[in-house]
């Protein structure tokens, strides 16, 4: 009986420690990745502004080729919505809406996750000419997790950063070949 009580006390203490840690953590997270692509900035931007093209380079969109995809509106324009629904828990269900397009260099969107958990993130992709035939692509995601889910901010930025880097490398390969 003493062993069981000790185990329960340890579990309770760990749970309380997690709650205290979450209370002290920021609720916001921000992730950003960059890649240099050997292609002019106009061509790169014209490709990334079309959300349908994410099926070719975005690691998450590529995880489940059988995911149900729907599109509402005209791709590459403000108000276009791309939705996905997958049985794969790493893909889940959600939608992405283009919120603004600036100077043919930046596209801002809102990603609304439904599964495996509800959340909203602001995302942008930006192109900047480094030279006539080189473009820096910046991809950033900013979000917020309410307490106590903000404990996930310990691991989410690292996971997102890695996957965004993989996606940008995929984009680089597509644009340069």
SEDREN-604052 format. One line per 8 residues: number of its first residue (from 1); their letters; for each residue x, y, z of N, C-alpha, C. Coordinates in Angstrom, 1 decimal. Layout:
NUM> A> X,Y,Z,X,Y,Z,X,Y,Z  ... .
// end
This chain:
1> XXXXXXXX> 0.8,-1.2,0.0,0.0,0.0,0.0,0.9,1.3,0.0  2.0,1.2,0.7,2.9,2.4,0.8,3.5,2.7,-0.6  3.8,1.6,-1.4,4.3,1.8,-2.7,3.3,2.5,-3.6  2.1,2.1,-3.6,1.0,2.7,-4.4,0.8,4.1,-4.0  0.8,4.4,-2.7,0.6,5.8,-2.3,1.8,6.7,-2.7  3.0,6.1,-2.7,4.2,6.9,-3.1,4.1,7.2,-4.6  3.7,6.2,-5.4,3.6,6.3,-6.8,2.5,7.4,-7.1  1.4,7.4,-6.4,0.3,8.4,-6.6,0.8,9.8,-6.3 .
9> XXXXXXXX> 1.6,9.9,-5.2,2.1,11.2,-4.8,3.1,11.7,-5.8  3.9,10.9,-6.4,4.9,11.3,-7.4,4.2,11.7,-8.7  3.1,11.0,-9.1,2.3,11.4,-10.3,1.7,12.7,-10.0  1.1,12.9,-8.8,0.4,14.2,-8.5,1.4,15.3,-8.5  2.6,15.1,-8.0,3.6,16.1,-7.9,4.1,16.5,-9.3  4.3,15.5,-10.2,4.6,15.8,-11.6,3.6,16.6,-12.3  2.3,16.3,-12.1,1.2,17.0,-12.7,1.2,18.4,-12.2  1.3,18.6,-10.9,1.4,20.0,-10.4,2.6,20.8,-10.9 .
17> XXXXXXXX> 3.7,20.1,-11.1,4.9,20.7,-11.7,4.6,21.2,-13.1  3.9,20.3,-13.9,3.6,20.7,-15.2,2.7,21.9,-15.3  1.7,21.9,-14.4,0.7,23.1,-14.3,1.5,24.4,-13.9  2.4,24.3,-13.0,3.1,25.4,-12.6,4.0,25.9,-13.7  4.7,25.0,-14.4,5.5,25.3,-15.5,4.7,26.0,-16.6  3.5,25.5,-16.9,2.6,26.1,-17.9,2.2,27.5,-17.5  2.0,27.7,-16.2,1.6,29.0,-15.7,2.7,30.1,-15.9  3.9,29.6,-15.9,5.0,30.5,-16.0,5.5,30.8,-17.4 .
25> XXXXXXXX> 5.0,30.0,-18.4,5.4,30.0,-19.8,4.6,31.0,-20.5  5.2,31.5,-21.6,4.4,32.4,-22.5,3.4,31.5,-23.3  2.3,32.2,-23.6,1.2,31.5,-24.4,1.5,31.5,-25.9  2.3,32.5,-26.3,2.5,32.7,-27.7,3.8,31.9,-28.1  3.8,31.5,-29.4,4.9,30.9,-30.0,5.2,31.6,-31.4  6.4,31.6,-31.8,6.7,32.1,-33.2,7.8,31.2,-33.7  7.6,30.9,-35.0,8.6,30.0,-35.7,8.9,30.7,-37.1  10.1,30.7,-37.5,10.5,31.2,-38.8,11.6,30.4,-39.4 .
33> XXXXXXXX> 11.5,30.2,-40.7,12.6,29.5,-41.4,12.8,30.3,-42.7  14.0,30.2,-43.3,14.3,30.8,-44.5,15.1,29.9,-45.4  15.0,30.2,-46.7,15.8,29.4,-47.7,16.1,30.4,-48.8  17.3,30.2,-49.4,17.7,30.9,-50.6,17.4,30.0,-51.8  16.6,30.5,-52.8,16.3,29.7,-54.0,16.9,30.4,-55.2  17.5,29.7,-56.0,18.2,30.2,-57.2,17.2,30.3,-58.4  16.3,31.3,-58.2,15.3,31.6,-59.2,14.9,33.1,-58.9  14.4,33.8,-59.9,14.0,35.2,-59.6,12.8,35.2,-58.7 .
41> XXXXXXXX> 12.7,36.3,-58.0,11.7,36.5,-56.9,10.3,36.4,-57.5  10.0,37.0,-58.7,8.7,37.0,-59.2,8.2,35.6,-59.5  9.0,34.7,-60.0,8.6,33.3,-60.3,8.4,32.6,-59.0  9.2,32.8,-58.0,9.0,32.1,-56.7,7.7,32.6,-56.1  7.5,33.9,-56.0,6.2,34.4,-55.4,5.0,33.9,-56.2  5.0,33.9,-57.5,3.9,33.4,-58.3,3.6,32.0,-58.0  4.6,31.2,-57.6,4.4,29.8,-57.2,3.8,29.7,-55.8  4.4,30.4,-54.9,4.0,30.1,-53.5,2.6,30.8,-53.1 .
49> XXXXXXXX> 2.2,31.8,-53.9,0.9,32.4,-53.6,-0.3,31.5,-53.9  0.0,30.5,-54.7,-1.1,29.5,-55.0,-1.0,28.4,-54.0  -2.0,28.4,-53.1,-2.0,27.5,-52.0,-2.1,26.0,-52.4  -2.7,25.8,-53.6,-2.8,24.5,-54.2,-1.4,23.9,-54.4  -0.4,24.7,-54.6,1.0,24.2,-54.9,1.6,23.6,-53.6  1.0,23.9,-52.4,1.5,23.3,-51.2,1.5,21.8,-51.2  0.6,21.2,-52.0,0.6,19.8,-52.2,1.9,19.2,-52.7  2.7,20.1,-53.3,4.0,19.7,-54.0,5.2,19.9,-53.1 .
57> XXXXXXXX> 5.1,20.8,-52.1,6.3,21.1,-51.3,6.1,21.1,-49.8  4.8,21.3,-49.3,4.6,21.4,-47.9,4.5,20.0,-47.2  5.4,19.8,-46.3,5.6,18.5,-45.7,4.2,18.0,-45.1  3.5,18.9,-44.5,2.2,18.4,-43.9,1.2,18.1,-44.9  1.1,18.9,-46.0,0.2,18.6,-47.1,0.5,17.3,-47.8  1.8,16.9,-47.8,2.3,15.8,-48.5,2.2,14.5,-47.7  1.9,14.6,-46.4,1.9,13.4,-45.5,0.8,12.4,-45.8  -0.3,12.9,-46.3,-1.4,12.0,-46.6,-2.0,12.3,-48.0 .
65> XXXXXXXX> -1.5,11.6,-49.0,-2.0,11.8,-50.4,-3.5,11.6,-50.5  -4.1,10.8,-49.6,-5.5,10.5,-49.6,-6.4,11.5,-48.8  -5.8,12.5,-48.3,-6.5,13.5,-47.5,-7.6,14.2,-48.4  -8.7,14.5,-47.9,-9.8,15.2,-48.7,-9.4,16.7,-48.7  -9.3,17.2,-49.9,-8.9,18.6,-50.0,-10.1,19.3,-50.8  -10.4,20.5,-50.3,-11.4,21.3,-51.0,-10.9,22.8,-51.1  -11.4,23.5,-52.1,-10.9,24.8,-52.4,-12.1,25.7,-52.6  -12.1,26.9,-52.0,-13.2,27.8,-52.1,-12.6,29.2,-52.6 .
73> XXXXXXXX> -13.1,29.6,-53.7,-12.6,30.9,-54.3,-11.6,30.7,-55.3  -10.9,31.8,-55.6,-9.8,31.8,-56.7,-8.5,31.8,-56.0  -7.7,30.7,-56.3,-6.4,30.5,-55.6,-5.5,31.7,-56.0  -4.7,32.1,-55.0,-3.8,33.2,-55.2,-4.4,34.6,-55.0  -5.6,34.6,-54.5,-6.3,35.9,-54.2,-6.8,35.9,-52.8  -7.0,37.1,-52.3,-7.5,37.3,-50.9,-8.8,36.6,-50.8  -9.0,35.9,-49.7,-10.3,35.2,-49.4,-10.3,33.7,-49.9  -9.3,33.3,-50.6,-9.2,31.9,-51.0,-9.0,31.0,-49.8 .
81> XXXXXXXX> -9.8,29.9,-49.7,-9.7,29.0,-48.6,-9.4,27.6,-49.1  -8.4,27.0,-48.5,-7.9,25.6,-48.8,-8.3,24.8,-47.6  -9.0,23.7,-47.7,-9.4,22.9,-46.5,-8.8,21.5,-46.7  -8.5,20.9,-45.6,-8.0,19.5,-45.6,-8.7,18.7,-44.5  -8.8,17.4,-44.7,-9.4,16.5,-43.7,-8.7,15.2,-43.9  -8.0,14.7,-42.9,-7.3,13.5,-43.0,-7.5,12.6,-41.8  -7.4,11.3,-42.0,-7.5,10.3,-40.9,-6.1,10.3,-40.2  -5.1,10.7,-40.9,-3.7,10.7,-40.3,-3.7,11.8,-39.2 .
89> XXXXXXXX> -3.4,11.4,-38.0,-3.5,12.4,-36.9,-2.4,13.5,-37.0  -1.3,13.2,-37.8,-0.3,14.2,-38.0,-0.7,15.3,-39.0  -1.8,15.0,-39.7,-2.3,16.0,-40.7,-3.6,16.6,-40.2  -4.5,15.8,-39.7,-5.7,16.3,-39.0,-6.7,17.0,-40.0  -7.3,18.0,-39.5,-8.4,18.7,-40.2,-8.2,20.2,-40.0  -8.4,21.0,-41.0,-8.3,22.4,-40.9,-8.5,23.1,-42.2  -8.2,24.4,-42.1,-8.3,25.2,-43.3,-7.3,26.4,-43.2  -6.9,26.9,-44.4,-6.0,28.0,-44.5,-6.7,29.0,-45.4 .
97> XXXXXXXX> -6.7,30.3,-45.0,-7.4,31.3,-45.8,-6.4,32.5,-46.0  -6.3,32.9,-47.3,-5.4,34.0,-47.7,-6.1,35.3,-47.1  -5.4,36.0,-46.3,-5.9,37.2,-45.7,-5.4,38.5,-46.4  -4.2,38.5,-46.9,-3.7,39.6,-47.7,-2.5,39.2,-48.5  -2.3,40.0,-49.6,-1.2,39.8,-50.5,-0.6,41.2,-50.7  0.7,41.4,-50.4,1.4,42.7,-50.4,2.5,42.7,-51.5  2.3,43.7,-52.4,3.4,44.1,-53.3,4.0,42.9,-54.1  3.2,41.8,-54.3,3.8,40.6,-55.0,5.0,40.1,-54.3 .
105> XXXXXXXX> 5.1,40.3,-53.0,6.3,39.8,-52.2,5.9,39.0,-51.0  4.6,39.2,-50.5,4.2,38.6,-49.2,2.8,38.2,-49.3  2.6,37.0,-48.7,1.2,36.5,-48.6,1.0,36.1,-47.2  -0.1,36.7,-46.6,-0.5,36.4,-45.2,-1.7,35.6,-45.2  -1.7,34.6,-44.3,-2.9,33.7,-44.2,-3.1,33.3,-42.8  -4.3,32.8,-42.6,-4.7,32.3,-41.2,-5.0,30.9,-41.4  -4.3,30.1,-40.5,-4.6,28.6,-40.5,-5.4,28.3,-39.3  -6.5,27.6,-39.6,-7.5,27.3,-38.5,-7.5,25.7,-38.4 .
113> XXXXXXXX> -6.9,25.2,-37.3,-6.8,23.8,-37.1,-8.1,23.3,-36.3  -8.6,22.2,-36.7,-9.8,21.6,-36.1,-9.4,20.3,-35.3  -8.6,19.5,-36.0,-8.1,18.2,-35.4,-6.6,18.1,-35.7  -5.8,17.6,-34.8,-6.2,16.9,-33.6,-6.5,17.8,-32.4  -6.3,19.1,-32.6,-6.8,20.1,-31.6,-7.1,21.4,-32.3  -8.0,22.2,-31.6,-8.4,23.4,-32.2,-7.3,24.5,-31.9  -7.0,25.3,-32.9,-6.0,26.3,-32.7,-6.1,27.2,-34.0  -5.6,28.4,-33.9,-5.5,29.3,-35.0,-4.0,29.9,-35.0 .
121> XXXXXXXX> -3.5,30.0,-36.2,-2.1,30.5,-36.3,-2.1,31.5,-37.5  -1.3,32.6,-37.4,-1.1,33.5,-38.4,0.2,33.1,-39.1  0.2,33.0,-40.5,1.3,32.5,-41.2,1.6,33.5,-42.4  2.9,33.7,-42.6,3.2,34.5,-43.8,4.3,33.8,-44.6  4.4,34.0,-45.9,5.5,33.6,-46.7,5.9,34.9,-47.4  7.2,35.2,-47.5,7.6,36.4,-48.1,8.8,36.1,-48.9  8.9,36.8,-50.1,10.0,36.7,-51.0,10.8,38.0,-51.1  12.1,37.9,-51.1,12.9,39.1,-51.3,14.1,38.7,-52.2 .
129> XXXXXXXX> 14.2,39.6,-53.2,15.3,39.3,-54.2,16.6,39.5,-53.5  17.5,38.5,-53.6,18.9,38.7,-53.1,19.8,39.2,-54.3  19.5,38.7,-55.5,20.1,39.1,-56.7,19.0,38.9,-57.8  19.4,39.1,-59.0,18.5,38.9,-60.1,17.9,37.5,-60.2  18.7,36.5,-59.9,18.2,35.2,-60.0,18.4,34.4,-58.6  18.2,35.1,-57.5,18.2,34.5,-56.2,17.2,35.2,-55.4  16.5,34.3,-54.6,15.4,34.8,-53.8,15.5,34.2,-52.4  15.3,35.1,-51.4,15.2,34.6,-50.0,13.7,34.4,-49.7 .
137> XXXXXXXX> 13.3,33.2,-49.3,11.9,33.0,-48.9,11.9,32.8,-47.4  11.1,33.6,-46.8,10.9,33.5,-45.4,9.5,33.0,-45.1  9.4,32.0,-44.2,8.1,31.4,-43.9,8.0,31.5,-42.4  6.9,32.1,-41.9,6.8,32.3,-40.4,5.4,31.9,-40.0  5.3,31.4,-38.8,4.0,31.0,-38.1,4.0,31.5,-36.7  3.0,32.2,-36.4,2.8,32.8,-35.0,1.5,32.3,-34.5  1.5,31.8,-33.3,0.2,31.3,-32.7,0.2,31.5,-31.2  -0.8,31.0,-30.6,-1.0,31.1,-29.2,-1.7,29.8,-28.7 .
145> XXXXXXXX> -1.3,29.3,-27.6,-1.9,28.2,-26.9,-2.4,28.6,-25.5  -3.6,28.4,-25.2,-4.1,28.8,-23.9,-3.6,27.9,-22.8  -3.5,28.4,-21.6,-3.1,27.6,-20.4,-4.1,26.5,-20.2  -3.8,25.3,-19.9,-2.4,24.8,-19.7,-1.8,24.2,-21.0  -2.5,24.3,-22.1,-2.0,23.7,-23.4,-0.7,24.4,-23.8  -0.4,25.6,-23.3,0.8,26.3,-23.6,2.1,25.5,-23.2  1.9,24.5,-22.4,3.1,23.6,-22.1,3.6,23.0,-23.4  2.8,22.9,-24.4,3.2,22.3,-25.7,4.2,23.2,-26.4 .
153> XXXXXXXX> 4.2,24.5,-26.0,5.2,25.4,-26.6,6.6,25.1,-26.3  6.8,24.1,-25.4,8.2,23.6,-25.2,8.7,22.8,-26.4  7.7,22.1,-27.1,8.1,21.2,-28.2,7.6,21.7,-29.6  6.5,22.5,-29.6,5.9,22.8,-30.9,6.9,23.6,-31.8  7.5,24.7,-31.3,8.4,25.4,-32.2,9.5,24.6,-32.9  10.1,23.7,-32.1,11.1,22.8,-32.7,10.6,21.9,-33.8  9.4,21.3,-33.5,8.8,20.5,-34.5,8.4,21.3,-35.8  7.8,22.4,-35.6,7.4,23.2,-36.7,8.6,23.7,-37.5 .
161> XXXXXXXX> 9.6,24.2,-36.8,10.8,24.7,-37.5,11.4,23.6,-38.4  11.5,22.4,-37.9,12.1,21.3,-38.7,11.3,21.0,-39.9  9.9,20.9,-39.7,9.1,20.6,-40.9,9.0,21.8,-41.9  9.1,23.0,-41.4,9.1,24.2,-42.3,10.4,24.2,-43.1  11.5,23.8,-42.5,12.8,23.7,-43.2,12.7,22.7,-44.3  12.2,21.5,-43.9,12.0,20.4,-44.9,11.1,20.9,-46.1  10.1,21.6,-45.8,9.2,22.1,-46.8,9.9,23.1,-47.7  10.6,24.0,-47.1,11.4,25.0,-47.9,12.4,24.4,-48.8 .
169> XXXXXXXX> 13.0,23.3,-48.3,14.0,22.6,-49.2,13.3,21.9,-50.3  12.1,21.4,-50.1,11.2,20.8,-51.2,10.9,21.9,-52.2  10.5,23.1,-51.7,10.2,24.2,-52.6,11.5,24.6,-53.4  12.6,24.7,-52.8,13.8,25.0,-53.5,14.1,24.0,-54.6  14.0,22.7,-54.3,14.2,21.7,-55.3,13.2,21.8,-56.5  12.0,22.1,-56.2,11.0,22.3,-57.3,11.3,23.5,-58.1  11.6,24.6,-57.5,11.8,25.9,-58.2,13.1,25.8,-59.0  14.1,25.1,-58.5,15.4,25.1,-59.2,15.5,24.0,-60.3 .
177> X> 14.6,23.1,-60.3,14.6,22.0,-61.3,13.5,22.2,-62.4 .
// end
